[in-house]
Amino acid sequence: QVQLVESGGGLVQAGGSLRLSCAASGRTFSSYAMGWFRQAPGKEREFVGVIRWSGSRVAYQDSVKGRFTISRDNAKNTVYLQMNSLKPEDTAVYYCAAGPWSSIDKDYDYWGQGTQVTVSS
């Protein structure tokens, strides 16, 4: 069993940066890939990126490549989403999830409660 709690969301101007954190509890955290997803109002939840349990491989959605960076610290049971050069279209509730290496939300076993990111123009 893994419990996930996101933090770090907020309001930022376009071009700004935010770092989201996802703190996990549970002994098996390091055995899961960790994904980030987001859901904007009126839209379906979409894949942002995923990092392997070892941190050795990371994948991103095309629209965030070069702007977002995922990292993890297994000693702290925490995964991070560094978001730079934010755009208004990045506005969404951001979720972290634990599961297999996948870009499909239904594949993930555990989810956090989400944190709101709002980017003003």
Residue, then its C-alpha position, 0 to 999 in steps of 0.5 A: q500500500v502506498q499513500l501519496v500527498e502532493s504539495g507545491g501548487g499555486l498561482v504563478q505568472a506565465g513564464g514563471s516556475l513551480r516545483l511540485s512534490c509528491a511525498a509517499s508513504g509505504r515501504t514499497f515506494s522505490s519499487y514503483a514508477m511514479g507518474w505525473f498527470r494533470q486535469a484541466p477544467g472540462k478536459e480529461r486527465e492527461f499524462v505529463g511524465v513518468i520516472r522509473w523506480s531507479g530514476s534511470r529513465v524519464a519520459y514526458q508528454d511532448s508539450v512539456k519537454g524541455r520545460f518540465t523535469i521529473s526527479r525522485d529521491n527514494a531515500k526521502n520517498t519523494v518525487y518532484l515535478q519542476m515546472n519552468s516557463l509555465k504557460p496558461e495552458d499548463t493550468a490544471v490540477y496535478y496528480c502524482a501516481a504510483g504504478p508501472w512504467s506507463s503513460i496511461d492513467k488506468d494502469y496506475d495503482y495509487w493516486g494523490q489528492g492533487t494540487q492546483v496549478t494556475v498560470s496567469s497570462 
